[in-house]
Amino acid sequence: MDERILRDDEPCYVISVAAKLVSLHPRTLRYYDRIGLIRPSRTAGRMRLYSQRDIETLRKIARLTEDLGVNLAGVEVVLNMARRIEELQEEMAMMQQQAEARIAALRQHIQEMERGNPVRRGEFRVLKPDEADEGAP
C-alpha cells in the first residue's frame, strides 16, 4: 500500500468534506471564498478543492468569529497580520543563517591569522597579549 504523505498545501478536500471538517455550512465556505478570506484551489471544472492549510485557516476563522466575536473585517486583518508575521519570521531566520555563516567565516579568518599564516597586504595581524607588550616602543 502506498502511504503517501500529503503536503499541507495540497488540495484534496471537496467543499462538502471541508465543511464537515470545520463544522460550517458549504454556503459559508463559498461566501468566505467570494469575499477573499480563503482561496481554495479549483479543478478544471471549477470545483473547489481545499488543502489542509485551508482547513486550518477555516478553523481560525470559525474560532475568531464564534469564540471571540470578531467580525469578518477583523478576521481579514488578523489573517493578514498572521501571514505577515510568518513572512517576517522566515526572513529573520534567513538573515540569522547569513549572519551565522558570516561569523563562522570571520572566526575562520581569525584562526588563520592567529596561526601565523602570512598576512596579505592591507590586512592586519592579530597580536596576542604578550606580543603586544614586546612590540611597544
Backbone as a ProteinNet text record, in pm:
[ID]
protein_1_A
[PRIMARY]
MDERILRDDEPCYVISVAAKLVSLHPRTLRYYDRIGLIRPSRTAGRMRLYSQRDIETLRKIARLTEDLGVNLAGVEVVLNMARRIEELQEEMAMMQQQAEARIAALRQHIQEMERGNPVRRGEFRVLKPDEADEGAP
[TERTIARY]
84	0	88.1	59	136.3	91.1	177.8	143.8	205.3	144.4	194.2	150.6	244.6	214.1	181.7	67.2	24.1	88.8	129.4	177	56.4	80.2	-32.7	-97.8	-33.9	-94.9	-148.9	-152.8	-204.2	-355.9	-426.3	-572.2	-624.2	-712.5	-760.2	-903.3	-962.4	-1097.2	-1198.2	-1305.9	-1413.9	-1488.6	-1572.1	-1636.1	-1720.8	-1790	-1874.9	-1790.8	-1677.3	-1589.3	-1525	-1477.8	-1417.4	-1517.1	-1641	-1743.8	-1767	-1768.3	-1785.7	-1666.5	-1546.6	-1425.8	-1422.1	-1478.3	-1473.6	-1609.2	-1707	-1841.6	-1904.4	-1891.3	-1954.4	-2036.8	-2130.2	-2214.2	-2135.4	-2151.1	-2082.4	-2109.6	-2229.9	-2262.3	-2169.7	-2137.7	-2046.7	-1908.2	-1860.9	-1730.4	-1729	-1839	-1848.5	-1843.6	-1912	-1912.4	-1770.7	-1700.9	-1563.7	-1474	-1498.1	-1423.2	-1456.7	-1584	-1628	-1570.7	-1561.5	-1509.8	-1357.2	-1294.1	-1148.3	-1081.2	-1156.9	-1093.8	-1016.4	-1060.9	-997.3	-993.9	-890.6	-877.5	-847.7	-952.2	-927.6	-885	-817	-779.2	-904	-892.7	-1005.1	-960.9	-1050.7	-1025.5	-1055.5	-1030.2	-1060.8	-1210	-1293.1	-1437.5	-1483.6	-1388.7	-1415.9	-1465.6	-1447.5	-1487.6	-1380.6	-1424.8	-1333.1	-1268.5	-1136.4	-1063.2	-984.1	-1003.1	-941.3	-822.1	-716	-597.4	-607.4	-513.4	-510.4	-484.1	-402.2	-376.5	-505.8	-587	-716.4	-807.5	-805.5	-887.6	-845.3	-715.4	-666.6	-707.3	-701.9	-745.5	-894.3	-973.8	-1117.5	-1143.5	-1064.8	-1079.6	-1045.3	-941	-905.8	-1020	-1076.8	-1188	-1305.1	-1338.6	-1450.3	-1421.6	-1298.8	-1263.1	-1272.2	-1222.4	-1226.3	-1369.4	-1453.1	-1589.5	-1680.1	-1672.7	-1765.5	-1721.3	-1594.2	-1546.8	-1509.2	-1450.8	-1401	-1487.8	-1587.7	-1679.7	-1621.5	-1516.4	-1454.1	-1537.3	-1560.4	-1634.9	-1542.1	-1598.4	-1518.5	-1411.1	-1437	-1332.6	-1215	-1245.7	-1141.2	-1066.8	-1139.7	-1077.7	-976.8	-1014.6	-924.1	-796.5	-810.6	-693.7	-605.9	-666.9	-591.5	-517.8	-585.7	-522.4	-407.4	-426.7	-319.2	-199.8	-226.7	-117.9	-44.6	-116.4	-54.3	33.1	-16.9	60	188.2	176.7	293.2	395.1	347	436.8	515.2	449	516.8	624.1	591.6	688.7	809.9	784.9	894	978.6	915.3	990.3	1080.7	1029.2	1111.2	1227.9	1200	1304.6	1410.3	1365.2	1456.9	1542.6	1483.8	1559.3	1666.1	1632	1728.5	1842.5	1809.9	1911.8	2001.3	1941.2	2019.1	2117.5	2072.7	2162	2277.3	2246.3	2350.8	2450.3	2399.2	2486	2574	2516.7	2594.3	2702.7	2672.1	2772.6	2884.5	2849.5	2949.7	3036.6	2975.5	3050.6	3147.3	3101.9	3189	3306.9	3282.2	3390.5	3489.4	3439	3527.4	3609.1	3547.2	3620.9	3731.5	3699.9	3799.7	3915.3	3883	3984.6	4072.7	4012.4	4087.4	4179.9	4129.5	4212.9	4333.2	4310.5	4421.7	4524.4	4477.5	4568.9	4644.7	4578.7	4644	4749.1	4730.9	4827	4952.8	4951.4	5069.2	5078.6	4968.5	4970.1	5009.2	5075.9	5120	5003.3	5029.7	4928.8	4938.5	4827.6	4825	4827.7	4873.5	4882.3	4744.3	4741.3	4617.9	4543.2	4596.9	4532.8	4615.3	4558.7	4625.5	4650.5	4752.5	4784.6	4730.7	4672.7	4621.1	4736.7	4753.8	4859.6	4803	4879.6	4842.8	4888.9	4831.2	4866.5	5016.8	5090	5233.8	5311.5	5264	5328.2	5307.4	5193.1	5164.4	5261.9	5299.3	5393.8	5532.2	5577.7	5709.2	5720.4	5612.8	5616.6	5600.6	5574.8	5553.7	5685.5	5693.7	5819.2	5858.6
-119.4	0	125.3	219.9	342.7	442	467.8	559.9	695.3	768.3	898.1	1003.5	1084.1	1192.8	1318	1376.4	1496.1	1619.6	1711.5	1840.8	1917.8	2009.3	2082	2179.8	2206.7	2296.8	2222.6	2089.4	2011.7	2003.9	2051.2	2048.4	1904.6	1870.9	1732.5	1716.3	1819.1	1806.4	1883.7	1817.9	1889.7	1970.6	2061.6	2155.1	2087.1	1979	1911.6	1850.6	1792.1	1733.4	1843.4	1948.7	2061.3	2122.1	2138.4	2196.1	2108.3	1977.4	1886.5	1892.3	1901.5	1905.4	2027.1	2137.8	2261.5	2298.3	2211	2232.7	2363.1	2389.5	2505.9	2458.4	2540.3	2507.8	2535.7	2454	2480.3	2620.1	2672	2807.5	2909.7	2885.6	2974.7	2970.9	2852.8	2840.3	2911.9	2901.9	2973.2	3124.3	3170.1	3313.2	3359.5	3282.6	3318.2	3325.1	3235.3	3237	3363.5	3396.7	3512.4	3642.6	3655.2	3780.4	3778.5	3665.4	3660.2	3616.3	3565.4	3517.6	3388.4	3310	3181.6	3167.9	3109	3090	2943.2	2858.7	2717.6	2702.2	2592.5	2562.2	2526.1	2528.9	2492.3	2384.5	2293	2191.8	2254.1	2179.2	2228.4	2257.7	2184.5	2206.7	2312.2	2388.6	2498.7	2449.1	2322.2	2270.4	2310.3	2356.9	2398.7	2275.9	2285.9	2184	2253.1	2205.6	2265.9	2182.8	2250.5	2184.1	2178.6	2109.4	2104.8	2244.4	2322.4	2460.1	2542.2	2521.2	2589.9	2550.6	2423	2374.7	2444.4	2455.9	2524.5	2671.9	2734.7	2874.7	2886.6	2794.7	2796.3	2776.3	2692.2	2673.3	2801.3	2871.4	3000.3	3099.7	3104.8	3196.5	3164.6	3036.6	2996.1	3032.2	3008.4	3040.6	3191.3	3269.2	3415.1	3468.5	3417.3	3470.3	3416.6	3287.1	3226.5	3243.2	3216	3219.3	3359.8	3438.5	3570.3	3686	3658.4	3761.7	3862.1	3824.1	3914.4	3912.4	4031.2	4034.1	3997.1	3977.1	3927.8	4025.7	4154.4	4252.6	4237.7	4216.6	4193.8	4064.2	3961.5	3833.4	3853.3	3930.1	3955.2	4023.1	4120.7	4190.1	4092	4010.5	3913.4	3814.5	3761.8	3667	3730.5	3855	3925.5	3950.4	3988.3	4010.5	3879.9	3771.2	3641.2	3599.4	3622.6	3590.7	3673.9	3801.6	3891.3	3851.8	3812.4	3767.6	3644.9	3551	3431.5	3469.8	3563.6	3608.9	3671.7	3755.2	3821.3	3720.5	3618.9	3516	3438.9	3407.8	3339.1	3427.2	3555.2	3649.2	3661.7	3667.9	3678.9	3552.8	3436.1	3310.4	3307.5	3354.9	3359.1	3455.6	3570.8	3668	3612.7	3538.2	3478.1	3375.2	3294.8	3197.6	3267.9	3377.6	3453	3511.3	3563.9	3621.3	3512.8	3395.8	3286.2	3239.3	3236.5	3198.2	3301.5	3427.8	3534.9	3528.5	3501.8	3488.4	3371.4	3258.9	3142	3174.6	3247.9	3286.1	3379	3471.4	3562.9	3488.8	3393.5	3313.4	3233.9	3176.5	3102.5	3193.8	3313.5	3410.7	3447	3465.7	3498.3	3383.5	3259.9	3143.6	3135.2	3160.1	3158.8	3264.2	3379.2	3487.4	3454.2	3392.3	3356.3	3247.7	3160.5	3054.6	3109.8	3234.8	3296.3	3283.2	3254.5	3248.6	3385.9	3388.1	3518.1	3616	3737.5	3842.7	3907	3914.8	3978.3	4129.4	4194.9	4341	4400	4497.4	4564.3	4495.1	4382.6	4314	4338.1	4306.7	4325.4	4190.8	4185.7	4064	4078	3970.4	3971.2	3945.6	4035.5	4020.2	3955.8	3861	3803.4	3900.8	3894.8	3993.2	4004.2	3893.8	3900.4	3961.7	3944.9	4003.2	4154.2	4198.9	4342.5	4417.3	4357.6	4423.3	4432.5	4330	4327.1	4429.9	4451.2	4540.9	4685.9	4716.9	4856.6	4930.1	5056.6	5134.6	5184.9
0	0	0	-86.7	-98.6	8.1	104.1	212.9	182.5	94.1	51.9	151.8	194	287.4	206.9	234.8	162.7	223.1	136.6	184.2	237.1	328.7	387.4	290.7	177.3	79	-43.2	-36.1	-148.4	-142.1	-246	-245.5	-251.2	-156.2	-154.1	-103.6	-45.2	10.4	-73.8	-113.4	-179.8	-74.6	-116.6	-25.5	80.9	45.7	144.7	256.1	221.4	322.1	406.4	340.8	413.3	511.2	468.5	555.3	678.2	658.4	773.1	867	811.2	894.4	986.1	940.3	1019.6	1080.3	1063	1117.9	1070.5	941.6	880.8	761.2	720.3	605.2	477.2	375	247.2	192.2	216	171.7	238.6	365.8	438.8	375.6	337.7	273.1	138.6	64.5	-63.1	-40.7	64.5	97	134.2	216.5	254.2	131.2	35.7	-89.5	-168.7	-176.9	-253.3	-198.1	-64.8	-6.7	10.8	-23.1	-24.6	104.2	201.2	324	301.2	207.9	177.1	25.5	-27.4	-171.8	-200.7	-203.8	-235.8	-381.5	-407.8	-546.9	-624.6	-756.2	-841.9	-939.4	-967	-1069.7	-1205	-1311.4	-1446	-1459.7	-1385.6	-1387.9	-1288.9	-1230.1	-1134.8	-999.3	-967.1	-836.7	-734.3	-617.3	-512.7	-448	-425.8	-352.4	-241.8	-119.4	-2.7	44.3	82.8	136.2	289	350	496.2	552.7	483.6	527.2	520.6	415.1	404.8	521.8	557.5	669	798.6	819.7	939.9	939.1	823.7	812.6	844.3	792.2	821.4	970.4	1034.3	1179.4	1254.8	1209.8	1270.9	1255.6	1135.3	1109.1	1201.4	1212.7	1299	1444.2	1488.9	1627.4	1652.1	1557.2	1573.1	1574	1484.9	1475	1584.8	1610	1705.5	1850.5	1878.1	2016.1	2062.9	1973.4	2013.3	1966.3	1882.4	1838.1	1740.2	1669.8	1573.1	1445.1	1387.5	1260.6	1145.4	1027.4	914.7	869.7	884.7	851.7	948.5	1075	1174.4	1149	1105.7	1073.1	960.1	859.8	748	796.2	885.5	939.8	1017.8	1102.2	1181.9	1091	989.8	898.5	821.3	776.4	704.6	796.4	920.5	1016.3	1045.8	1061.9	1088.6	970	849	728.3	723	754.7	752.5	859.1	975.6	1082.3	1037.3	971.7	919.6	818.2	730	630.4	698.6	799.1	870.2	947.4	1004.7	1075.5	980	861.1	760.9	717.7	697.7	658	767.2	891.7	1004.2	1017.2	996.2	1002.4	893.9	774.5	665.9	698.7	754.3	791.1	902.1	995.1	1103	1046.6	949.9	887	815.8	747.5	678.5	778.7	889.7	992.8	1055	1081.5	1138.8	1042.7	914.4	814.9	811.2	818.8	818.4	943.5	1058.3	1183.9	1174.8	1119.7	1104	1013.5	905	813.9	883.8	963.7	1036.6	1142	1209.9	1308.8	1240	1125.2	1048.2	1010.3	968.2	928.8	1048.6	1163.3	1285.4	1322.1	1313.2	1344.8	1251	1123.9	1028	1063.3	1102.3	1137.7	1265.5	1362.5	1488.6	1467.5	1368.2	1339.3	1273.6	1242.7	1184.1	1034.3	970.8	825.1	772	658.5	605.9	591.5	631.3	622.7	485.1	418.1	286.8	302.7	201.3	201.7	233.2	323	358.2	471.9	520.6	632.8	758.1	869.7	996.5	1060.3	1144.9	1216.2	1357.7	1409.3	1545.6	1640.7	1737.5	1837	1961.6	2013.4	2142.6	2249.1	2370.2	2473.2	2499.7	2501.7	2529.4	2412	2289.5	2172.6	2170.4	2220.3	2219.1	2308.5	2420.7	2512.4	2451.4	2378.9	2317.1	2205.4	2134.8	2019.5	2056.7	2183.4	2224.2	2228.4	2180.7	2179.4	2315.3
[MASK]
+++++++++++++++++++++++++++++++++++++++++++++++++++++++++++++++++++++++++++++++++++++++++++++++++++++++++++++++++++++++++++++++++++++++++

